[in-house]
Amino acid sequence: MRTKKRAWILAELSARLSGLSRQTAIEMRWRLGRLRWQLARLHWRLAELDELRWRLAEPAARFHDRLIALPGRLFDNTRVWVVGGFAGMSILGGVTAATAVATPEELMDTRTVVEALAVAPENLPAPNLPFVHDDRVTPGDTAQSIFHRLNIDDPKALAFVKSNKETARALRQLRTGRSLTAVVDVSGRLLTLRLPLSQGDGYLVIERNTTDQSLQVFKSSGAVQEAVTEMRSGVIKHSLFAATEAAGLPDSIATQFADLFGTEVDFHSDLRRGDTFSVIYEAFYDRGLPTRAGRILAAEFTSRGKRHSVFLHTSAKGRSEYYSGTGQSLRGSFLRSPLEFSKVTSNFGGRMHPVLRNWRNHRGVDFGAPTGTPVRATSDGTVSFVGVQRGYGNIIVLRHRGAVSTAYAHLSAFAPNLRTGDTVEQGETIGRVGATGRVTGPHLHYEVRIDGVAHDPLIVALPGSEPLAGEELTRFRANVRAMHARLALLDYRFASNDDAAQPLIQ
């Protein structure tokens, strides 16, 4: 009977499909195929749930047996226990148990005693102690929002804070997360308000004079903030910035991380899913709450199985610089990219010119970025040219040691007061991305020239700086051992690997 019914349904369906167009029939077959795929996926999910239910059955059964044996363990010869009842349900429904214990009233003779006590009434003075409110600056804070949040009901004080130049400036320059304190009396009148200053750790204090009740303003040095060493690690899934944000790294630390490893890793092309990073950095706290991030003390980045390390070292002369694990200074090396975060839009070599529409040799690499993006010097150098050059538009050329020079073209603006002959440091902002010259859109054209000949900036071997030596190298090795021990705590592979347990510098 089922076979005849199925044949009738197929015959009816074929008759209807024959009256449809070929495109409609194909679409219906595609939808039927997708429906079969969804049904198969649903069966797969149901099978997973069934397997999970059986996995949970065994531990739940053990819990059921232990709970049944619990009343027997509670019996004690020195006490009277009465087991009231026990009710058990299936593992999916749950397990309940009830035990009744003899009350103290049943074991001893008790009676109620009522006694009248003479209490003399006492008139207590109304409390007149002020309230101290300690809070944090939140984004968008104004005088009104601070007064409302700190329970200050003082219109005259609010008008004074708005009209006074120093307090108005301090309110405009509030930094999120800084501590602010207010002392208020029981009526809501302001006695003292302490606002954090934007520069340094000081405070601007608004205080009420106890003699004439007027308000006065003065500056006060703040308490020294506590420096704490923090450690974070993460795995690259989509991008470096997304991974650092997921790991809880502050933005300033993420930027430092990209700058430090920019000499060894090109985050535009070398980044791969599954790459890992570990960072040890300074964090400053005010009364237990974080206020700002400091410097990176040590960091590691592992890409394609190759580990890159960076350590902060302070020399005997008091100068702090970053070095690789072998004691090679990073300051004299070249950054692979003059932009912090961007993408390569045109590589080095022959290409069809987007404006002239003919085949030409592209002497550099183009980085796509919005107009106004800061452009950094990739190494220490001297400005040999700053101005306009034909198709380059606004261009800056820096001269470095070892007959190496770099060019930054199509800029929208130069750094203020930048002149030929000026010296610049690695990472210093020298201009802004633009669309000047012969271009179709905003981007940065970056060139590396050795003895006047252009080379591919992404693969050319550039000179490094002089490594540490002598006593300074010995001091550096001792610091690296301590930092590497901390980095090993962030990744179980380092701690379990015998080779990794050894210091980076032998």
LUMSE-55045 format. One record per residue (C-alpha): x, y, z. Coordinates in nm, 2 decimals, always signed. Last residue first. Example, Ala and Ser with C-alpha at 12.3 -4.5 7.8 and 13.67 -1.06 7.14 Angstrom:
<recs>
+--------+--------+--------+
|     px |     py |     pz |
+--------+--------+--------+
|  +1.37 |  -0.11 |  +0.71 |
|  +1.23 |  -0.45 |  +0.78 |
+--------+--------+--------+
</recs>
This chain:
<recs>
+--------+--------+--------+
|     px |     py |     pz |
+--------+--------+--------+
|  +7.35 |  +3.10 |  +2.70 |
|  +7.10 |  +3.37 |  +2.62 |
|  +6.74 |  +3.27 |  +2.60 |
|  +6.75 |  +3.12 |  +2.94 |
|  +6.68 |  +2.74 |  +2.97 |
|  +6.32 |  +2.63 |  +3.05 |
|  +6.24 |  +2.65 |  +2.68 |
|  +6.47 |  +2.35 |  +2.62 |
|  +6.29 |  +2.14 |  +2.88 |
|  +5.95 |  +2.22 |  +2.74 |
|  +5.67 |  +2.19 |  +3.00 |
|  +5.69 |  +2.56 |  +3.12 |
|  +5.72 |  +2.70 |  +2.76 |
|  +5.43 |  +2.49 |  +2.63 |
|  +5.21 |  +2.59 |  +2.93 |
|  +5.22 |  +2.95 |  +2.82 |
|  +5.18 |  +3.25 |  +3.05 |
|  +5.40 |  +3.11 |  +3.32 |
|  +5.70 |  +3.08 |  +3.08 |
|  +5.68 |  +3.46 |  +3.04 |
|  +5.76 |  +3.50 |  +3.40 |
|  +6.07 |  +3.28 |  +3.39 |
|  +6.17 |  +3.47 |  +3.07 |
|  +6.16 |  +3.80 |  +3.27 |
|  +6.40 |  +3.67 |  +3.54 |
|  +6.64 |  +3.52 |  +3.29 |
|  +6.63 |  +3.83 |  +3.07 |
|  +6.74 |  +4.05 |  +3.36 |
|  +7.04 |  +3.84 |  +3.43 |
|  +7.14 |  +3.84 |  +3.06 |
|  +7.11 |  +4.22 |  +3.04 |
|  +7.35 |  +4.26 |  +3.33 |
|  +7.61 |  +4.03 |  +3.16 |
|  +7.56 |  +4.22 |  +2.83 |
|  +7.63 |  +4.55 |  +3.01 |
|  +7.95 |  +4.40 |  +3.16 |
|  +8.10 |  +4.33 |  +2.81 |
|  +7.88 |  +4.36 |  +2.50 |
|  +7.54 |  +4.48 |  +2.39 |
|  +7.46 |  +4.46 |  +2.01 |
|  +7.55 |  +4.73 |  +1.75 |
|  +7.25 |  +4.82 |  +1.54 |
|  +7.09 |  +4.65 |  +1.25 |
|  +7.14 |  +4.69 |  +0.87 |
|  +6.84 |  +4.62 |  +0.64 |
|  +6.78 |  +4.30 |  +0.44 |
|  +6.51 |  +4.37 |  +0.18 |
|  +6.19 |  +4.16 |  +0.20 |
|  +5.90 |  +4.40 |  +0.27 |
|  +6.07 |  +4.72 |  +0.16 |
|  +6.13 |  +4.59 |  -0.19 |
|  +6.45 |  +4.77 |  -0.31 |
|  +6.50 |  +5.10 |  -0.49 |
|  +6.86 |  +5.19 |  -0.59 |
|  +7.00 |  +5.52 |  -0.46 |
|  +7.29 |  +5.36 |  -0.27 |
|  +7.03 |  +5.15 |  -0.09 |
|  +6.67 |  +5.29 |  -0.14 |
|  +6.36 |  +5.19 |  +0.06 |
|  +6.03 |  +5.33 |  -0.07 |
|  +5.69 |  +5.39 |  +0.09 |
|  +5.38 |  +5.52 |  -0.10 |
|  +5.11 |  +5.60 |  +0.15 |
|  +4.74 |  +5.59 |  +0.06 |
|  +4.45 |  +5.82 |  -0.03 |
|  +4.29 |  +5.77 |  -0.37 |
|  +4.35 |  +5.76 |  -0.74 |
|  +4.71 |  +5.89 |  -0.74 |
|  +4.95 |  +6.11 |  -0.94 |
|  +5.05 |  +6.36 |  -0.67 |
|  +4.87 |  +6.43 |  -0.34 |
|  +4.63 |  +6.17 |  -0.19 |
|  +4.71 |  +6.18 |  +0.18 |
|  +4.86 |  +6.00 |  +0.47 |
|  +5.01 |  +6.24 |  +0.74 |
|  +5.36 |  +6.34 |  +0.82 |
|  +5.68 |  +6.30 |  +1.02 |
|  +5.55 |  +6.11 |  +1.33 |
|  +5.84 |  +5.97 |  +1.53 |
|  +5.86 |  +5.59 |  +1.54 |
|  +6.24 |  +5.58 |  +1.49 |
|  +6.39 |  +5.92 |  +1.57 |
|  +6.42 |  +6.23 |  +1.35 |
|  +6.71 |  +6.46 |  +1.27 |
|  +6.65 |  +6.79 |  +1.09 |
|  +6.87 |  +6.87 |  +0.79 |
|  +6.58 |  +6.97 |  +0.56 |
|  +6.29 |  +7.11 |  +0.77 |
|  +6.00 |  +6.98 |  +0.97 |
|  +5.84 |  +7.28 |  +1.16 |
|  +5.51 |  +7.09 |  +1.20 |
|  +5.50 |  +6.74 |  +1.07 |
|  +5.42 |  +6.73 |  +0.70 |
|  +5.07 |  +6.72 |  +0.54 |
|  +4.85 |  +6.53 |  +0.29 |
|  +5.13 |  +6.29 |  +0.20 |
|  +5.15 |  +6.13 |  -0.14 |
|  +5.51 |  +6.00 |  -0.07 |
|  +5.73 |  +5.87 |  +0.21 |
|  +6.09 |  +5.79 |  +0.10 |
|  +6.36 |  +5.59 |  +0.28 |
|  +6.74 |  +5.61 |  +0.26 |
|  +7.02 |  +5.36 |  +0.32 |
|  +7.38 |  +5.44 |  +0.25 |
|  +7.48 |  +5.25 |  +0.57 |
|  +7.33 |  +5.51 |  +0.81 |
|  +7.00 |  +5.67 |  +0.74 |
|  +6.88 |  +5.95 |  +0.50 |
|  +6.52 |  +6.04 |  +0.51 |
|  +6.31 |  +6.15 |  +0.21 |
|  +5.98 |  +6.32 |  +0.26 |
|  +5.72 |  +6.36 |  -0.02 |
|  +5.42 |  +6.58 |  -0.10 |
|  +5.32 |  +6.48 |  -0.46 |
|  +5.50 |  +6.17 |  -0.57 |
|  +5.40 |  +6.23 |  -0.94 |
|  +5.60 |  +6.55 |  -0.96 |
|  +5.81 |  +6.61 |  -0.64 |
|  +5.68 |  +6.83 |  -0.37 |
|  +5.86 |  +6.91 |  -0.04 |
|  +6.08 |  +6.76 |  +0.23 |
|  +6.43 |  +6.64 |  +0.13 |
|  +6.74 |  +6.51 |  +0.32 |
|  +6.57 |  +6.47 |  +0.66 |
|  +6.82 |  +6.29 |  +0.89 |
|  +6.78 |  +5.95 |  +1.03 |
|  +6.66 |  +5.71 |  +1.31 |
|  +6.44 |  +5.44 |  +1.17 |
|  +6.10 |  +5.36 |  +1.02 |
|  +5.99 |  +5.73 |  +1.05 |
|  +5.62 |  +5.72 |  +1.12 |
|  +5.32 |  +5.83 |  +0.91 |
|  +5.01 |  +5.94 |  +1.11 |
|  +4.67 |  +5.87 |  +0.93 |
|  +4.53 |  +6.20 |  +0.80 |
|  +4.36 |  +6.06 |  +0.49 |
|  +4.25 |  +5.70 |  +0.55 |
|  +4.49 |  +5.41 |  +0.50 |
|  +4.61 |  +5.19 |  +0.22 |
|  +4.98 |  +5.11 |  +0.22 |
|  +5.16 |  +5.12 |  -0.12 |
|  +5.50 |  +4.95 |  -0.16 |
|  +5.79 |  +5.09 |  -0.35 |
|  +5.96 |  +5.13 |  -0.70 |
|  +5.65 |  +5.02 |  -0.90 |
|  +5.79 |  +4.95 |  -1.25 |
|  +5.55 |  +5.06 |  -1.52 |
|  +5.29 |  +4.91 |  -1.76 |
|  +5.06 |  +5.18 |  -1.89 |
|  +4.72 |  +5.32 |  -1.77 |
|  +4.86 |  +5.66 |  -1.67 |
|  +4.64 |  +5.67 |  -1.36 |
|  +4.63 |  +5.32 |  -1.22 |
|  +4.98 |  +5.23 |  -1.35 |
|  +4.97 |  +4.86 |  -1.46 |
|  +5.23 |  +4.68 |  -1.25 |
|  +5.59 |  +4.58 |  -1.24 |
|  +5.76 |  +4.55 |  -0.90 |
|  +5.69 |  +4.62 |  -0.53 |
|  +5.34 |  +4.55 |  -0.40 |
|  +5.02 |  +4.75 |  -0.42 |
|  +4.73 |  +4.77 |  -0.16 |
|  +4.93 |  +4.66 |  +0.15 |
|  +4.71 |  +4.69 |  +0.46 |
|  +4.70 |  +4.92 |  +0.76 |
|  +4.77 |  +4.93 |  +1.13 |
|  +5.07 |  +5.12 |  +1.27 |
|  +5.20 |  +5.28 |  +0.96 |
|  +5.57 |  +5.32 |  +0.85 |
|  +5.59 |  +4.94 |  +0.79 |
|  +5.89 |  +4.71 |  +0.82 |
|  +6.03 |  +4.91 |  +1.10 |
|  +6.41 |  +4.95 |  +1.06 |
|  +6.67 |  +4.86 |  +1.33 |
|  +6.86 |  +5.12 |  +1.53 |
|  +6.61 |  +5.12 |  +1.82 |
|  +6.58 |  +4.74 |  +1.83 |
|  +6.91 |  +4.68 |  +2.01 |
|  +7.05 |  +4.33 |  +1.98 |
|  +7.11 |  +4.16 |  +2.32 |
|  +7.04 |  +3.81 |  +2.20 |
|  +6.68 |  +3.81 |  +2.32 |
|  +6.60 |  +4.13 |  +2.14 |
|  +6.66 |  +4.46 |  +2.30 |
|  +6.44 |  +4.76 |  +2.40 |
|  +6.60 |  +5.07 |  +2.55 |
|  +6.62 |  +5.24 |  +2.89 |
|  +6.91 |  +5.49 |  +2.95 |
|  +7.02 |  +5.51 |  +3.32 |
|  +7.40 |  +5.52 |  +3.25 |
|  +7.43 |  +5.16 |  +3.38 |
|  +7.19 |  +5.06 |  +3.11 |
|  +6.82 |  +5.00 |  +3.15 |
|  +6.68 |  +4.70 |  +2.96 |
|  +6.34 |  +4.64 |  +2.82 |
|  +6.31 |  +4.29 |  +2.66 |
|  +6.18 |  +4.17 |  +2.32 |
|  +6.14 |  +3.81 |  +2.21 |
|  +6.05 |  +3.66 |  +1.87 |
|  +5.95 |  +3.29 |  +1.86 |
|  +5.93 |  +3.09 |  +1.53 |
|  +5.67 |  +2.81 |  +1.52 |
|  +5.48 |  +2.98 |  +1.24 |
|  +5.45 |  +3.30 |  +1.45 |
|  +5.53 |  +3.32 |  +1.82 |
|  +5.54 |  +3.67 |  +1.97 |
|  +5.71 |  +3.74 |  +2.31 |
|  +5.71 |  +4.04 |  +2.53 |
|  +5.90 |  +4.20 |  +2.82 |
|  +5.88 |  +4.52 |  +3.02 |
|  +5.62 |  +4.69 |  +2.81 |
|  +5.58 |  +5.05 |  +2.95 |
|  +5.31 |  +5.22 |  +3.15 |
|  +4.93 |  +5.16 |  +3.15 |
|  +4.69 |  +5.40 |  +3.31 |
|  +4.44 |  +5.45 |  +3.60 |
|  +4.37 |  +5.11 |  +3.74 |
|  +4.17 |  +5.10 |  +4.07 |
|  +4.32 |  +5.00 |  +4.41 |
|  +4.35 |  +5.34 |  +4.55 |
|  +4.52 |  +5.47 |  +4.23 |
|  +4.67 |  +5.20 |  +4.02 |
|  +4.95 |  +5.21 |  +3.76 |
|  +5.01 |  +4.92 |  +3.52 |
|  +5.35 |  +4.82 |  +3.39 |
|  +5.39 |  +4.54 |  +3.13 |
|  +5.45 |  +4.18 |  +3.07 |
|  +5.32 |  +4.05 |  +2.73 |
|  +5.27 |  +3.71 |  +2.57 |
|  +5.18 |  +3.64 |  +2.21 |
|  +5.05 |  +3.35 |  +2.01 |
|  +5.00 |  +3.28 |  +1.63 |
|  +4.70 |  +3.05 |  +1.57 |
|  +4.57 |  +3.23 |  +1.26 |
|  +4.86 |  +3.38 |  +1.08 |
|  +5.02 |  +3.73 |  +1.07 |
|  +5.31 |  +3.76 |  +0.83 |
|  +5.14 |  +3.99 |  +0.57 |
|  +5.02 |  +4.31 |  +0.74 |
|  +5.17 |  +4.24 |  +1.08 |
|  +5.52 |  +4.24 |  +0.93 |
|  +5.73 |  +4.08 |  +1.20 |
|  +6.09 |  +4.14 |  +1.30 |
|  +6.13 |  +4.52 |  +1.31 |
|  +5.75 |  +4.57 |  +1.37 |
|  +5.79 |  +4.36 |  +1.69 |
|  +5.84 |  +4.67 |  +1.91 |
|  +5.59 |  +4.89 |  +1.73 |
|  +5.31 |  +4.64 |  +1.73 |
|  +5.36 |  +4.57 |  +2.10 |
|  +5.37 |  +4.95 |  +2.18 |
|  +5.04 |  +4.99 |  +2.01 |
|  +4.89 |  +4.70 |  +2.20 |
|  +5.02 |  +4.85 |  +2.53 |
|  +4.86 |  +5.19 |  +2.45 |
|  +4.53 |  +5.01 |  +2.37 |
|  +4.52 |  +4.84 |  +2.70 |
|  +4.55 |  +4.46 |  +2.69 |
|  +4.25 |  +4.26 |  +2.80 |
|  +4.33 |  +3.94 |  +2.61 |
|  +4.02 |  +4.00 |  +2.38 |
|  +4.15 |  +4.35 |  +2.30 |
|  +4.50 |  +4.21 |  +2.22 |
|  +4.34 |  +3.95 |  +1.99 |
|  +4.12 |  +4.20 |  +1.81 |
|  +4.42 |  +4.44 |  +1.75 |
|  +4.63 |  +4.15 |  +1.62 |
|  +4.37 |  +4.04 |  +1.37 |
|  +4.14 |  +3.74 |  +1.31 |
|  +4.22 |  +3.45 |  +1.55 |
|  +4.56 |  +3.54 |  +1.70 |
|  +4.60 |  +3.38 |  +2.04 |
|  +4.65 |  +3.56 |  +2.37 |
|  +4.87 |  +3.63 |  +2.67 |
|  +4.87 |  +3.89 |  +2.95 |
|  +5.10 |  +3.98 |  +3.24 |
|  +5.08 |  +4.27 |  +3.49 |
|  +5.35 |  +4.44 |  +3.69 |
|  +5.20 |  +4.69 |  +3.94 |
|  +5.30 |  +5.05 |  +3.99 |
|  +5.12 |  +5.22 |  +4.28 |
|  +5.03 |  +5.59 |  +4.23 |
|  +5.20 |  +5.84 |  +4.45 |
|  +4.94 |  +6.04 |  +4.64 |
|  +4.84 |  +6.37 |  +4.48 |
|  +5.01 |  +6.71 |  +4.51 |
|  +4.75 |  +6.97 |  +4.59 |
|  +4.63 |  +7.27 |  +4.39 |
|  +4.42 |  +7.55 |  +4.54 |
|  +4.06 |  +7.68 |  +4.51 |
|  +3.86 |  +7.87 |  +4.77 |
|  +3.49 |  +7.87 |  +4.86 |
|  +3.34 |  +8.11 |  +5.11 |
|  +3.18 |  +8.00 |  +5.44 |
|  +3.32 |  +8.31 |  +5.62 |
|  +3.52 |  +8.13 |  +5.89 |
|  +3.50 |  +7.76 |  +5.79 |
|  +3.63 |  +7.83 |  +5.44 |
|  +3.48 |  +7.58 |  +5.20 |
|  +3.73 |  +7.39 |  +4.99 |
|  +3.77 |  +7.33 |  +4.61 |
|  +4.08 |  +7.12 |  +4.56 |
|  +4.26 |  +7.07 |  +4.22 |
|  +4.46 |  +6.75 |  +4.23 |
|  +4.80 |  +6.63 |  +4.14 |
|  +4.91 |  +6.31 |  +3.96 |
|  +5.07 |  +6.46 |  +3.65 |
|  +4.89 |  +6.67 |  +3.39 |
|  +4.52 |  +6.61 |  +3.36 |
|  +4.45 |  +6.73 |  +3.71 |
|  +4.22 |  +6.52 |  +3.93 |
|  +3.93 |  +6.70 |  +4.11 |
|  +3.90 |  +6.72 |  +4.49 |
|  +3.58 |  +6.86 |  +4.63 |
|  +3.55 |  +6.98 |  +4.99 |
|  +3.26 |  +7.12 |  +5.21 |
|  +2.97 |  +7.10 |  +4.96 |
|  +2.62 |  +7.13 |  +5.12 |
|  +2.41 |  +6.82 |  +5.10 |
|  +2.22 |  +6.89 |  +5.43 |
|  +2.41 |  +6.62 |  +5.61 |
|  +2.75 |  +6.77 |  +5.52 |
|  +2.94 |  +6.68 |  +5.20 |
|  +3.30 |  +6.58 |  +5.15 |
|  +3.38 |  +6.50 |  +4.78 |
|  +3.65 |  +6.29 |  +4.62 |
|  +3.76 |  +6.23 |  +4.26 |
|  +3.98 |  +5.94 |  +4.14 |
|  +4.09 |  +5.91 |  +3.78 |
|  +3.92 |  +5.64 |  +3.56 |
|  +3.84 |  +5.87 |  +3.26 |
|  +4.05 |  +6.18 |  +3.24 |
|  +3.91 |  +6.52 |  +3.32 |
|  +4.04 |  +6.80 |  +3.10 |
|  +3.72 |  +7.00 |  +3.06 |
|  +3.65 |  +6.98 |  +3.44 |
|  +4.00 |  +7.10 |  +3.52 |
|  +3.96 |  +7.40 |  +3.29 |
|  +3.63 |  +7.49 |  +3.46 |
|  +3.79 |  +7.45 |  +3.80 |
|  +4.07 |  +7.68 |  +3.71 |
|  +3.85 |  +7.94 |  +3.54 |
|  +3.59 |  +7.97 |  +3.82 |
|  +3.24 |  +8.02 |  +3.68 |
|  +3.13 |  +7.66 |  +3.66 |
|  +3.27 |  +7.56 |  +4.00 |
|  +3.12 |  +7.87 |  +4.16 |
|  +2.77 |  +7.80 |  +4.01 |
|  +2.78 |  +7.44 |  +4.14 |
|  +2.89 |  +7.57 |  +4.49 |
|  +2.60 |  +7.81 |  +4.49 |
|  +2.35 |  +7.55 |  +4.38 |
|  +2.46 |  +7.31 |  +4.67 |
|  +2.29 |  +6.97 |  +4.68 |
|  +2.59 |  +6.74 |  +4.64 |
|  +2.48 |  +6.37 |  +4.63 |
|  +2.81 |  +6.25 |  +4.47 |
|  +2.64 |  +6.14 |  +4.15 |
|  +2.44 |  +6.46 |  +4.12 |
|  +2.73 |  +6.69 |  +4.18 |
|  +2.95 |  +6.49 |  +3.93 |
|  +2.67 |  +6.49 |  +3.66 |
|  +2.62 |  +6.87 |  +3.71 |
|  +2.99 |  +6.95 |  +3.69 |
|  +3.03 |  +6.74 |  +3.37 |
|  +3.14 |  +6.38 |  +3.31 |
|  +3.13 |  +6.26 |  +2.95 |
|  +3.32 |  +5.94 |  +3.02 |
|  +3.33 |  +5.85 |  +3.39 |
|  +3.56 |  +6.00 |  +3.65 |
|  +3.58 |  +5.77 |  +3.96 |
|  +3.42 |  +5.80 |  +4.30 |
|  +3.49 |  +5.86 |  +4.67 |
|  +3.21 |  +6.02 |  +4.87 |
|  +3.28 |  +6.13 |  +5.23 |
|  +2.97 |  +6.22 |  +5.43 |
|  +2.99 |  +6.48 |  +5.71 |
|  +2.91 |  +6.41 |  +6.07 |
|  +2.62 |  +6.61 |  +6.22 |
|  +2.43 |  +6.33 |  +6.39 |
|  +2.12 |  +6.46 |  +6.58 |
|  +2.19 |  +6.47 |  +6.95 |
|  +2.07 |  +6.17 |  +7.16 |
|  +1.80 |  +6.23 |  +7.41 |
|  +1.80 |  +5.95 |  +7.66 |
|  +1.50 |  +5.79 |  +7.81 |
|  +1.56 |  +5.59 |  +8.14 |
|  +1.49 |  +5.22 |  +8.11 |
|  +1.32 |  +5.04 |  +8.39 |
|  +1.32 |  +4.67 |  +8.31 |
|  +1.00 |  +4.45 |  +8.34 |
|  +1.06 |  +4.08 |  +8.37 |
|  +0.89 |  +3.80 |  +8.17 |
|  +1.02 |  +3.44 |  +8.22 |
|  +0.92 |  +3.16 |  +7.98 |
|  +0.98 |  +2.80 |  +8.07 |
|  +1.19 |  +2.51 |  +7.93 |
|  +1.25 |  +2.15 |  +8.04 |
|  +1.50 |  +1.98 |  +7.81 |
|  +1.52 |  +1.73 |  +7.52 |
|  +1.19 |  +1.81 |  +7.34 |
|  +1.25 |  +2.18 |  +7.35 |
|  +1.60 |  +2.13 |  +7.20 |
|  +1.44 |  +2.00 |  +6.88 |
|  +1.49 |  +1.64 |  +6.76 |
|  +1.61 |  +1.63 |  +6.40 |
|  +1.40 |  +1.56 |  +6.09 |
|  +1.57 |  +1.46 |  +5.76 |
|  +1.44 |  +1.52 |  +5.41 |
|  +1.59 |  +1.41 |  +5.08 |
|  +1.55 |  +1.52 |  +4.72 |
|  +1.69 |  +1.38 |  +4.40 |
|  +1.65 |  +1.53 |  +4.04 |
|  +1.41 |  +1.47 |  +3.75 |
|  +1.67 |  +1.35 |  +3.50 |
|  +1.84 |  +1.12 |  +3.75 |
|  +1.51 |  +0.96 |  +3.85 |
|  +1.35 |  +1.06 |  +4.18 |
|  +1.42 |  +0.97 |  +4.54 |
|  +1.22 |  +1.05 |  +4.85 |
|  +1.34 |  +1.00 |  +5.20 |
|  +1.16 |  +1.04 |  +5.52 |
|  +1.16 |  +1.15 |  +5.88 |
|  +1.48 |  +1.00 |  +6.01 |
|  +1.49 |  +1.08 |  +6.37 |
|  +1.82 |  +1.16 |  +6.53 |
|  +1.90 |  +1.16 |  +6.90 |
|  +2.26 |  +1.24 |  +6.98 |
|  +2.55 |  +1.07 |  +7.15 |
|  +2.53 |  +0.75 |  +6.94 |
|  +2.57 |  +0.95 |  +6.61 |
|  +2.37 |  +0.89 |  +6.29 |
|  +2.47 |  +1.13 |  +6.00 |
|  +2.64 |  +0.86 |  +5.80 |
|  +2.32 |  +0.66 |  +5.77 |
|  +2.13 |  +0.97 |  +5.64 |
|  +2.40 |  +1.02 |  +5.36 |
|  +2.38 |  +0.67 |  +5.20 |
|  +2.09 |  +0.76 |  +4.97 |
|  +2.28 |  +1.08 |  +4.87 |
|  +2.59 |  +0.88 |  +4.78 |
|  +2.38 |  +0.65 |  +4.56 |
|  +2.21 |  +0.94 |  +4.37 |
|  +2.55 |  +1.12 |  +4.32 |
|  +2.69 |  +0.80 |  +4.16 |
|  +2.38 |  +0.78 |  +3.94 |
|  +2.44 |  +1.14 |  +3.83 |
|  +2.80 |  +1.06 |  +3.74 |
|  +2.68 |  +0.77 |  +3.51 |
|  +2.38 |  +0.95 |  +3.35 |
|  +2.56 |  +1.26 |  +3.23 |
|  +2.74 |  +1.07 |  +2.95 |
|  +2.41 |  +0.91 |  +2.85 |
|  +2.24 |  +1.25 |  +2.81 |
|  +2.53 |  +1.38 |  +2.61 |
|  +2.50 |  +1.10 |  +2.36 |
|  +2.13 |  +1.17 |  +2.32 |
|  +2.21 |  +1.54 |  +2.26 |
|  +2.47 |  +1.45 |  +2.00 |
|  +2.22 |  +1.22 |  +1.82 |
|  +1.96 |  +1.50 |  +1.82 |
|  +2.22 |  +1.73 |  +1.66 |
|  +2.30 |  +1.48 |  +1.39 |
|  +1.92 |  +1.42 |  +1.32 |
|  +1.89 |  +1.80 |  +1.27 |
|  +2.18 |  +1.81 |  +1.03 |
|  +2.02 |  +1.53 |  +0.82 |
|  +1.69 |  +1.73 |  +0.82 |
|  +1.88 |  +2.04 |  +0.70 |
|  +2.05 |  +1.85 |  +0.42 |
|  +1.72 |  +1.70 |  +0.31 |
|  +1.57 |  +2.06 |  +0.30 |
|  +1.87 |  +2.18 |  +0.10 |
|  +1.81 |  +1.90 |  -0.16 |
|  +1.44 |  +1.99 |  -0.18 |
|  +1.53 |  +2.36 |  -0.23 |
|  +1.77 |  +2.27 |  -0.51 |
|  +1.51 |  +2.05 |  -0.68 |
|  +1.26 |  +2.34 |  -0.66 |
|  +1.52 |  +2.58 |  -0.81 |
|  +1.59 |  +2.34 |  -1.10 |
|  +1.22 |  +2.30 |  -1.17 |
|  +1.17 |  +2.67 |  -1.17 |
|  +1.46 |  +2.72 |  -1.42 |
|  +1.32 |  +2.44 |  -1.65 |
|  +0.98 |  +2.60 |  -1.66 |
|  +0.69 |  +2.43 |  -1.49 |
|  +0.43 |  +2.21 |  -1.65 |
|  +0.66 |  +1.90 |  -1.63 |
|  +0.71 |  +1.97 |  -1.26 |
|  +0.34 |  +1.92 |  -1.19 |
|  +0.32 |  +1.59 |  -1.37 |
|  +0.64 |  +1.47 |  -1.20 |
|  +0.49 |  +1.56 |  -0.86 |
|  +0.17 |  +1.36 |  -0.94 |
|  +0.38 |  +1.06 |  -1.05 |
|  +0.60 |  +1.08 |  -0.75 |
|  +0.29 |  +1.10 |  -0.52 |
|  +0.12 |  +0.80 |  -0.69 |
|  +0.44 |  +0.60 |  -0.67 |
|  +0.46 |  +0.67 |  -0.30 |
|  +0.10 |  +0.57 |  -0.25 |
|  +0.15 |  +0.24 |  -0.44 |
|  +0.46 |  +0.16 |  -0.24 |
|  +0.29 |  +0.24 |  +0.09 |
|  +0.00 |  +0.00 |  +0.00 |
+--------+--------+--------+
</recs>
